[in-house]
């Protein structure tokens, strides 16, 4: 490798504006550079005056390191010169606040009816004893698969509907967690429908029993289920946003290696099943001269394919992966980001990444 002249990065015109919908989600296998891409995109978006929020839902946060500033758990403006906001969601902390903006006790009355070991929600126990409705190990708690994602989704809904932001850029969790998040609307929607049916049947049965035994109080079948209907509406709202290509671009990030290509192909197929639009595929850490990637001469260190046998062999392996990626992701925008000689953090190198993604 050549010596890296970091100051030369200042010579690159920092891109302003982002050619993307209002919601940009970066997803892919862990460690491929989603945070870097999200931070670069958000910074470029904010430079043209677009009020932009960048959010990390990955439990292993690195957004603070990438942007070189401490980022809290709630959206906070982190730059004075541009309207850039950021938040790092703590899924475990958010779980305790209830899923999708719904209070835990809203389902408390359903705990005994639905929460037995053999009940439709499984797990044993009701809301009052840590069962599947309200307790720590149940539907709303941290140990149920997807609970973190439900909490993160609830907060994302709040941010998406926040008038302070014109664009929201999301650094998602690694692939497996992201897919669980995307599956959750379907799962929750089905579950809410069943709960509504059971609640209405239960209320009707109680009304009949009351009349049979001479009770005067009439049971309202609508009582206590408005929160569930609101939950269902919020799920549908999120689903509509994620599926609208004019509003959302889910960008797959990968590295030019065989396993990463396979993983990304699988992710693309699963996103298609949920009708989630994928407009861009980012191939990160490409052992290609940055000047070639950027299309302009820049004094940034790149690999020496002529004199470095390791560089030449790695580049050959990457070229094979790149050819397969180009074929698999035909019809999508495929962007390349070069491998840098140092960790990408701070505005100067993020500007280079943003230029590659532009």
QUIVEN-V755192 format. One line per field, one symbol per residue. ss: DSSP state (a for helix, b for strand, c for the rest). A space follows every 10 residues. Layout:
BEGIN
ss->???
END
This chain:
BEGIN
ss->cccccaaaaa accccccccc ccbbbbbccc cccaaaaaaa aaaaaaaccc cbbbbbcccc ccaaaaaccc cccccbbccc cccbbbbbcc aaaaacccaa accaaaaaaa aaaacccccc ccccccaaac cccccccccc ccccccaaaa aaaaaaaaaa ccccccbbbb bcccaaaaaa aaaaaaaaaa aaaaaaaaaa aaaaaaaaaa aacccccccc cccccaaaaa aaaaaaaaaa aaaccccbbb bbbbbccaaa aaaaaaaaaa aaaccccccb bbbbbbccca aaaacccccc ccccccccaa aaaaaaaaaa aaaaaaaacc ccbbbbbbcc ccccccaaaa aaaaaaac
END
